Amino acid sequence: MPKFFIPQDWADSAHMEDRVDIQGLFMSVKADGKGYRLKEAVRVLGVEGGTSDELALVGRVKSHDQITALEGEQIGDSLICGETAYAVQLGFIAEFEGDGDPVSVVFRT
């Protein structure tokens, strides 16, 4: 099943606008009833401090389990792996649960 990244600020906004219902780590889209299992994650935006991206993380999405496996630590909107600090966007990995098209109408507007 396809997975995709949902930014935390989008999830918060959609929830406040009553477009989605979020219960724990499950999100239901009110317009079409599609459901998504969520896993906390970050999207790595760039390297901070002018160091190189030795782990090739920029542009990738990593779950908290994957960060732990890298012996990394997330602090707010930063990720520290070894001597390298990364700027990250907080969010979720969403995995569709159901039949048919996994892309909800809420993502198309």
N, CA, C and O of each residue as an XYZ file, in Angstrom:
436
protein
N       0.837     -1.181      0.000
C       0.000      0.000      0.000
C       0.884      1.247      0.000
O       1.881      1.285      0.720
N       0.544      2.259     -0.784
C       1.369      3.471     -0.833
C       1.346      4.231      0.490
O       0.358      4.218      1.224
N       2.451      4.882      0.762
C       2.585      5.718      1.949
C       2.990      7.111      1.487
O       3.636      7.268      0.451
N       2.607      8.114      2.257
C       3.011      9.467      1.923
C       3.147     10.292      3.191
O       2.679      9.894      4.258
N       3.794     11.452      3.064
C       4.074     12.326      4.193
C       2.990     13.399      4.315
O       2.625     14.047      3.334
N       2.486     13.570      5.531
C       1.537     14.638      5.843
C       2.207     15.563      6.848
O       2.531     15.129      7.954
N       2.426     16.834      6.493
C       3.014     17.772      7.447
C       2.106     17.990      8.665
O       0.883     18.010      8.533
N       2.697     18.150      9.825
C       1.955     18.379     11.069
C       1.058     19.609     10.952
O      -0.091     19.576     11.394
N       1.568     20.696     10.362
C       0.756     21.913     10.267
C      -0.465     21.700      9.373
O      -1.522     22.271      9.643
N      -0.346     20.887      8.309
C      -1.499     20.575      7.471
C      -2.518     19.761      8.268
O      -3.714     20.046      8.217
N      -2.049     18.749      9.004
C      -2.951     17.911      9.795
C      -3.688     18.746     10.838
O      -4.890     18.572     11.035
N      -2.977     19.646     11.505
C      -3.602     20.511     12.506
C      -4.667     21.399     11.875
O      -5.771     21.530     12.405
N      -4.330     22.010     10.739
C      -5.258     22.902     10.044
C      -6.497     22.143      9.567
O      -7.619     22.605      9.771
N      -6.307     20.993      8.939
C      -7.426     20.197      8.436
C      -8.314     19.734      9.586
O      -9.534     19.681      9.438
N      -7.727     19.404     10.716
C      -8.502     18.983     11.887
C      -9.308     20.166     12.447
O     -10.487     20.019     12.769
N      -8.671     21.326     12.559
C      -9.356     22.519     13.081
C     -10.483     22.969     12.139
O     -11.492     23.504     12.598
N     -10.320     22.759     10.844
C     -11.339     23.120      9.853
C     -12.395     22.027      9.699
O     -13.281     22.133      8.850
N     -12.304     20.981     10.514
C     -13.258     19.873     10.540
C     -13.311     19.103      9.217
O     -14.350     18.553      8.852
N     -12.153     19.069      8.486
C     -12.079     18.277      7.254
C     -11.652     16.850      7.540
O     -11.951     15.943      6.763
N     -10.949     16.642      8.656
C     -10.507     15.307      9.048
C     -10.775     15.112     10.536
O     -10.880     16.070     11.302
N     -10.880     13.857     10.915
C     -10.991     13.491     12.323
C      -9.740     12.691     12.660
O      -9.433     11.705     11.990
N      -9.026     13.106     13.683
C      -7.817     12.400     14.095
C      -8.031     11.865     15.495
O      -8.265     12.618     16.440
N      -7.946     10.545     15.610
C      -8.067      9.856     16.887
C      -6.791      9.072     17.105
O      -6.556      8.063     16.440
N      -5.961      9.529     18.038
C      -4.672      8.878     18.249
C      -3.841      8.971     16.993
O      -3.528     10.070     16.536
N      -3.478      7.835     16.428
C      -2.684      7.806     15.205
C      -3.494      7.250     14.028
O      -2.981      6.493     13.203
N      -4.764      7.643     13.974
C      -5.618      7.284     12.836
C      -6.366      8.528     12.386
O      -6.941      9.248     13.203
N      -6.355      8.779     11.068
C      -7.028      9.937     10.510
C      -8.108      9.486      9.532
O      -7.853      8.687      8.631
N      -9.321     10.011      9.723
C     -10.434      9.764      8.807
C     -10.768     11.061      8.096
O     -10.855     12.117      8.722
N     -10.953     10.979      6.788
C     -11.338     12.136      5.994
C     -12.860     12.201      5.964
O     -13.523     11.246      5.561
N     -13.401     13.323      6.389
C     -14.857     13.445      6.509
C     -15.560     13.475      5.160
O     -16.683     12.981      5.058
N     -14.945     14.035      4.119
C     -15.595     14.163      2.814
C     -15.828     12.830      2.119
O     -16.827     12.674      1.417
N     -14.935     11.870      2.296
C     -15.083     10.604      1.569
C     -14.917      9.363      2.443
O     -15.002      8.243      1.938
N     -14.685      9.539      3.738
C     -14.595      8.409      4.653
C     -13.318      7.600      4.570
O     -13.213      6.558      5.217
N     -12.341      8.049      3.789
C     -11.091      7.297      3.687
C     -10.307      7.415      4.983
O     -10.339      8.446      5.655
N      -9.595      6.329      5.327
C      -8.851      6.297      6.579
C      -7.375      6.018      6.363
O      -6.982      5.312      5.435
N      -6.568      6.595      7.251
C      -5.115      6.480      7.150
C      -4.516      6.217      8.524
O      -4.798      6.930      9.486
N      -3.694      5.194      8.600
C      -2.902      4.921      9.792
C      -1.720      5.877      9.756
O      -1.051      5.996      8.729
N      -1.452      6.564     10.874
C      -0.381      7.556     10.932
C       0.776      7.059     11.783
O       0.589      6.358     12.777
N       1.964      7.439     11.369
C       3.179      7.150     12.133
C       3.966      8.456     12.205
O       4.222      9.080     11.175
N       4.353      8.874     13.413
C       5.097     10.116     13.568
C       6.400     10.044     12.775
O       7.099      9.031     12.782
N       6.705     11.152     12.087
C       7.874     11.176     11.205
C       8.335     12.617     10.994
O       7.692     13.567     11.439
N       9.451     12.749     10.312
C       9.957     14.063      9.905
C      10.399     13.987      8.455
O      10.819     12.936      7.969
N      10.297     15.125      7.771
C      10.877     15.269      6.435
C      12.147     16.089      6.622
O      12.102     17.176      7.198
N      13.266     15.585      6.148
C      14.554     16.254      6.322
C      14.688     17.317      5.231
O      14.714     17.007      4.040
N      14.775     18.595      5.670
C      14.779     19.725      4.742
C      16.177     20.152      4.319
O      16.383     20.565      3.178
N      17.138     20.054      5.234
C      18.484     20.496      4.891
C      19.439     20.325      6.054
O      19.040     20.028      7.180
N      20.707     20.519      5.750
C      21.768     20.433      6.758
C      21.961     21.818      7.359
O      21.969     22.819      6.642
N      22.114     21.870      8.665
C      22.370     23.130      9.354
C      23.858     23.240      9.657
O      24.534     22.232      9.867
N      24.358     24.458      9.679
C      25.736     24.680     10.105
C      26.795     24.433      9.057
O      27.980     24.400      9.389
N      26.418     24.258      7.812
C      27.404     24.132      6.751
C      28.136     22.806      6.669
O      29.096     22.692      5.908
N      27.715     21.795      7.428
C      28.360     20.488      7.317
C      27.756     19.720      6.136
O      26.742     20.132      5.574
N      28.379     18.623      5.775
C      27.883     17.842      4.633
C      26.830     16.827      5.089
O      26.746     16.480      6.266
N      26.049     16.375      4.148
C      24.990     15.397      4.387
C      25.541     13.989      4.171
O      25.180     13.315      3.207
N      26.405     13.556      5.063
C      27.066     12.252      4.905
C      26.088     11.080      4.918
O      26.367     10.040      4.321
N      24.956     11.231      5.586
C      23.974     10.143      5.651
C      22.948     10.208      4.524
O      22.067      9.353      4.439
N      23.055     11.216      3.656
C      22.131     11.396      2.525
C      20.673     11.413      2.980
O      19.831     10.704      2.429
N      20.387     12.227      3.989
C      19.039     12.302      4.548
C      18.196     13.430      3.955
O      16.967     13.377      4.010
N      18.841     14.444      3.392
C      18.088     15.595      2.879
C      17.105     15.139      1.801
O      17.466     14.431      0.861
N      15.854     15.566      1.967
C      14.801     15.205      1.028
C      14.092     13.910      1.366
O      13.153     13.520      0.673
N      14.524     13.242      2.412
C      13.930     11.956      2.780
C      12.997     12.121      3.973
O      13.102     13.083      4.734
N      12.094     11.178      4.121
C      11.179     11.126      5.265
C      11.625      9.970      6.142
O      11.879      8.865      5.664
N      11.714     10.248      7.441
C      12.155      9.226      8.391
C      11.186      9.147      9.562
O      10.805     10.165     10.139
N      10.791      7.922      9.905
C       9.951      7.709     11.091
C      10.828      7.801     12.330
O      12.055      7.795     12.239
N      10.187      7.885     13.482
C      10.951      7.942     14.723
C      11.750      6.655     14.944
O      12.849      6.697     15.496
N      11.209      5.524     14.520
C      11.951      4.259     14.623
C      13.209      4.294     13.762
O      14.263      3.815     14.181
N      13.104      4.852     12.574
C      14.271      4.948     11.694
C      15.312      5.914     12.263
O      16.514      5.679     12.138
N      14.856      6.985     12.879
C      15.778      7.934     13.520
C      16.529      7.248     14.647
O      17.739      7.423     14.785
N      15.828      6.477     15.445
C      16.456      5.738     16.534
C      17.493      4.753     15.990
O      18.576      4.611     16.557
N      17.159      4.073     14.888
C      18.100      3.128     14.280
C      19.363      3.827     13.791
O      20.436      3.224     13.761
N      19.238      5.103     13.407
C      20.396      5.883     12.976
C      21.152      6.486     14.169
O      22.137      7.204     14.000
N      20.667      6.178     15.367
C      21.198      6.759     16.602
C      21.078      8.278     16.575
O      21.946      8.997     17.070
N      19.980      8.749     15.984
C      19.700     10.172     15.912
C      18.774     10.601     17.030
O      18.181      9.780     17.730
N      18.668     11.916     17.175
C      17.793     12.489     18.187
C      17.079     13.687     17.584
O      17.706     14.594     17.036
N      15.746     13.673     17.696
C      14.969     14.804     17.222
C      14.746     15.759     18.383
O      14.312     15.354     19.462
N      15.050     17.040     18.148
C      14.832     18.077     19.147
C      14.076     19.195     18.443
O      14.663     19.962     17.681
N      12.768     19.288     18.700
C      11.953     20.291     18.016
C      11.983     20.064     16.527
O      11.684     18.968     16.050
N      12.347     21.110     15.779
C      12.405     20.980     14.326
C      13.834     20.748     13.823
O      14.197     21.143     12.715
N      14.626     20.097     14.672
C      15.990     19.702     14.300
C      16.182     18.215     14.549
O      15.547     17.625     15.424
N      17.060     17.630     13.771
C      17.455     16.237     13.923
C      18.975     16.209     14.027
O      19.672     16.772     13.183
N      19.479     15.556     15.057
C      20.923     15.438     15.258
C      21.306     13.975     15.021
O      20.803     13.070     15.686
N      22.199     13.767     14.066
C      22.742     12.432     13.785
C      24.253     12.565     13.790
O      24.844     13.149     12.882
N      24.871     12.012     14.829
C      26.320     12.144     14.964
C      26.680     13.601     15.152
O      26.195     14.255     16.075
N      27.528     14.107     14.281
C      27.978     15.501     14.351
C      27.178     16.418     13.422
O      27.487     17.604     13.302
N      26.154     15.870     12.768
C      25.401     16.641     11.783
C      24.023     17.002     12.314
O      23.306     16.163     12.860
N      23.668     18.281     12.137
C      22.337     18.765     12.505
C      21.545     19.033     11.229
O      22.060     19.614     10.274
N      20.297     18.604     11.229
C      19.402     18.774     10.087
C      18.176     19.577     10.501
O      17.690     19.441     11.624
N      17.678     20.413      9.598
C      16.384     21.061      9.770
C      15.324     20.081      9.261
O      15.485     19.482      8.198
N      14.246     19.922     10.023
C      13.203     18.971      9.639
C      11.823     19.614      9.716
O      11.612     20.609     10.410
N      10.896     19.016      8.982
C       9.492     19.381      9.046
C       8.780     18.245      9.777
O       8.897     17.083      9.388
N       8.052     18.575     10.820
C       7.343     17.575     11.599
C       6.099     17.107     10.855
O       5.468     17.878     10.132
N       5.752     15.838     11.040
C       4.561     15.322     10.399
C       4.357     13.847     10.647
O       4.752     13.303     11.679
N       3.728     13.213      9.675
C       3.351     11.807      9.790
C       3.565     11.090      8.455
O       3.444     11.686      7.385
N       3.881      9.820      8.546
C       3.770      8.928      7.405
C       2.351      8.382      7.467
O       1.943      7.817      8.481
N       1.600      8.550      6.382
C       0.214      8.088      6.323
C       0.130      6.875      5.413
O       0.662      6.876      4.302
N      -0.543      5.841      5.897
C      -0.747      4.633      5.093
C      -2.243      4.382      4.980
O      -2.940      4.234      5.983
N      -2.724      4.337      3.743
C      -4.143      4.140      3.457
C      -4.619      2.787      3.963
O      -3.939      1.772      3.811
N      -5.806      2.796      4.568
C      -6.447      1.555      4.991
C      -7.804      1.489      4.318
O      -8.706      2.262      4.641
N      -7.942      0.579      3.397
C      -9.216      0.432      2.704
C      -9.012     -0.076      1.299
O      -7.926     -0.523      0.928
N     -10.088      0.002      0.517
C     -10.072     -0.454     -0.867
C     -10.150      0.749     -1.795
O     -10.610      1.822     -1.404
N      -9.699      0.556     -3.020
C      -9.816      1.589     -4.029
C      -8.663      2.569     -4.017
O      -7.562      2.264     -3.559
N      -8.945      3.754     -4.531
C      -7.954      4.816     -4.677
C      -7.490      5.281     -3.293
O      -8.319      5.681     -2.474
N      -6.200      5.235     -3.020
C      -5.717      5.644     -1.706
C      -5.671      7.151     -1.497
O      -5.473      7.612     -0.373
N      -5.854      7.935     -2.579
C      -5.758      9.392     -2.450
C      -7.138      9.984     -2.220
O      -8.023      9.871     -3.068
N      -7.310     10.610     -1.079
C      -8.574     11.216     -0.700
C      -8.794     12.528     -1.436
O      -7.853     13.178     -1.891
N     -10.052     12.892     -1.539
C     -10.430     14.173     -2.122
C      -9.816     15.333     -1.346
O      -9.566     16.390     -1.926
N      -9.570     15.162     -0.063
C      -9.027     16.243      0.766
C      -7.600     16.602      0.340
O      -7.159     17.726      0.580
N      -6.883     15.688     -0.274
C      -5.511     15.949     -0.733
C      -5.483     16.547     -2.149
O      -4.434     17.000     -2.608
N      -6.615     16.550     -2.830
C      -6.680     17.029     -4.212
C      -7.125     18.486     -4.295
O      -7.138     19.061     -5.383
N      -7.482     19.078     -3.190
C      -7.954     20.472     -3.217
C      -6.927     21.405     -2.672
O      -7.156     22.613     -2.620
